Amino acid sequence: METKEPPWSLHPTYAQILDVLDTMNAGLLARTVEGRILFANDRMLSWLGYSPAELEGMNVRDLVPDDLKPDIEDELSQVHSGDERLRIGVMKRKGGRTLPIVTCPHLLRSGETITAVVAIILDLGEIQTAHRMGSTQSSGLAESLERIAREIQTISLFAGAGDAGQIPHDHPDIAQLSPREREILTELVAGMRVPAIAEKLFISPHTVRNHLKSMYRKLEVPDQNGLIEKIRSLGRRDEGPR
């Protein structure tokens, strides 16, 4: 059977691509391998609160909240090694406020050499509040979408994008946990198991278990079930009478 070329061809200009990204409410950020920012579109600038002159030459590490800086080097290393999967994270605006995001990195290469990294960035808050479509005929797909929605909601809450749900982050018992421990705790309360948490956070299951043991000690609980029950009891206590 003869394969026919489509009756159209599309060769968008840079300006057209930027217009499409703006219409999609998507940011675009380009940086060198070392992290120096080369370009940000208007949407990205409006989210971050910087002018082009202010942002030019800044390092992408400067856009990460201080409590997450220990983790950013691992993430950058993963991307530079060729891992271009979508990521959920947090960016710091000018003035210190944060923006929960989904980022899709892409490596630009010249032969075997990586020359730059370009990322399309979406506002996680917009995704979380997107209108839910009608029921699908595939129950398996529906279940997958429900699971993804729950995971996105849980992580966005951890990033500061809404109500803290079952985890009272302002409680003194929770405040004593490290940023990584709180991140693992968020996934655990959402129902994820140790191997899945490790894969999602790009750390080993052994590291996850060590963090869990540290939380057991700090919160004075014997195991995972005790930890989850402790968190729920703290949440109910914080809610108080209505």
ABEGO torsion letter per residue (X at the ends): XBBBBBABBBBBBAAAAAAAAAAAGBBBBBBBAAGBBABBBAAAAAAAGBBAAAABGBBAAAABBAAAAAAAAAAAAAAAAGBABBBBBBBBBBGGBBBBBBBBBBBBBBEABBABBBBBBBBAAAAAABBBBBBBABAAAAAAAAAAAAAAAAAAAAAGAEBAEABBAABAAAAABBAAAAAAAAAAAAGBBAAAAAAAAGBBAAAAAAAAAAAAAAAGBABAAAAAAAAAAAAAAAAEBX
